[in-house]
Amino acid sequence: MVQAYQGYFRKGRFISQEAAEIPDNVEAYVMLTGKRFPQPKTKAQQQLEAFDKFVSAVRLIDDEPLTADDFAELEETRANFNREVSL
């Protein structure tokens, strides 16, 4: 019986999205396609990307810049997420 599993190698180990139990001592053929998968982003990279998108979105706003009064209003009306737990 021939079965095919799609995945990639990382540090000498085969990584697949499909769960498969391959028994020991089974003959296998490996075919390399040359296609490379992107490296997963670190949490810091994800946060930097999100911040860059935020800054880009803010720069697209053509309205007048915020004034001191605007900042004071934002401070007064901001959401406060303090939680109290009673045991």
N, C-alpha and C positions, 0 to 999 in steps of 0.2 A: 504494500500500500504506500502511495506517495502522498505526502501532505506538504503544503506550502505555508510559511509563516512570514509575514512582512514585519520588518523592524530595522534596527541599526545596531552597530557595535559601539560600545563606549567602554574604554579601558579594558578591552579584550573580552567583554561580556556582551552577549546578544540581548538586546532590549526589544520587546515586542508589546504592542498594545493588546494583543490577544493573549489570554491566559492559556498556557499549554504546558502539559507535563510530558516531557520528552524523556523516555527511559534511557538509562545508561547503556552504552555499547550498541547504540543504534547507528547504522550508517547514515551519514548526512552529507549533502552537497550544499555549498554556499556559493551564491551567485552575487557578485557585487555590481551594482548599477552605476555607481559613481555619483548618484544624487546625494547631496549633503543636507542634513536637517539642521535648522538653526539651533544654536545653543540656548537652553532655557535662561531667561533673564533672572538675575539676582533680585532680591527685594529692593535693594538700593537702586538698581537700574530701573525697576518698575516705578519707584517713587520719583526718581528724577524725570522719567518720561512723563508721568502725570503732572508734575510741577511745570515742566516745559509747556505742556498742552494748556495748562491753566494760564500761564503768563502770556502765551500766544492769544488765547481767547480774550484776556483782559486788554491786550494791545489793539484788538479789533474794535473795541468800543470807541465810538467817535464822539461820545458825549463829553461835556465839560469835566475836568478833573474834580475829584471829591474835595470838598472844603472841610475845614475843621468842624463846622456844624454838622456836616454829613457824617463824619466819623463819630461825633458825639451821639447822634441819633442811632447809628449802627450799634454802638456800645450799649445804649439804653434798651434797645429792642432785641438784642441777640438772645438766642436760646441758651438756657443754662441747664445742663444735664447732670446736675448733682443727684445722686441716688442715696437714699438712706435705707438701711436694712435693719429690721428689728428681729431679734431672735428670742 
